[in-house]
Amino acid sequence: MLTKLYVESSLFLSSLRKDQRGVTAIEYALVAAGIAGVVAVLFSSGDATGLAAAIKAAFAKVTKAIG
């Protein structure tokens, strides 16, 4: 009985080690976290330079044209 349990658990762990289904999800999560980090750095600049300033200027221009 103990031998059967050992064999079954060894086979289960072997199949678990070969399973690749979760690897793709982890890769996508890492890529999404990297992109979110880059976007956060681009938009969180404290001064009025860079991409955030350009977007604010564009919205101000559109708001002025509408009003």
C-alpha positions in Angstrom: 0.0 0.0 0.0 2.8 2.4 0.8 4.6 1.5 -2.4 1.4 2.2 -4.4 1.1 5.6 -2.7 4.7 6.4 -3.5 4.3 5.5 -7.2 1.1 7.4 -7.6 2.6 10.5 -5.9 5.7 10.2 -8.1 3.7 10.0 -11.2 1.6 13.0 -10.2 4.6 15.1 -9.4 6.2 14.1 -12.7 3.1 15.1 -14.7 2.9 18.3 -12.8 6.5 19.2 -13.6 5.8 18.6 -17.3 2.6 20.7 -17.4 3.3 23.9 -19.3 -0.2 25.5 -19.2 0.5 28.1 -16.5 3.8 29.2 -18.1 2.1 31.3 -20.8 -0.1 33.1 -18.2 2.9 34.0 -16.1 4.7 35.3 -19.1 1.7 37.5 -20.1 1.5 38.8 -16.5 5.2 39.7 -16.5 4.8 41.6 -19.9 1.7 43.4 -18.6 3.5 44.4 -15.4 6.4 45.7 -17.5 4.2 47.8 -19.7 2.3 49.1 -16.7 5.6 50.2 -15.2 6.7 52.0 -18.3 3.3 53.8 -18.6 3.5 54.8 -14.9 7.0 56.3 -15.4 5.9 58.2 -18.5 2.8 59.7 -16.9 4.0 60.4 -13.4 6.6 63.0 -14.2 6.4 65.8 -11.6 7.6 68.5 -13.9 5.8 69.8 -17.0 7.9 67.9 -19.5 7.6 64.8 -21.5 4.6 62.8 -22.7 2.3 63.9 -19.9 2.8 67.6 -20.7 2.2 67.0 -24.4 -1.1 65.3 -23.6 -2.2 68.0 -21.2 -1.3 70.7 -23.9 -3.3 68.8 -26.5 -6.4 68.5 -24.2 -6.1 72.2 -23.3 -6.0 73.1 -27.0 -9.0 71.0 -27.8 -10.9 72.4 -24.8 -10.1 76.0 -25.9 -11.2 75.2 -29.4 -14.5 73.8 -28.2 -15.2 76.6 -25.7 
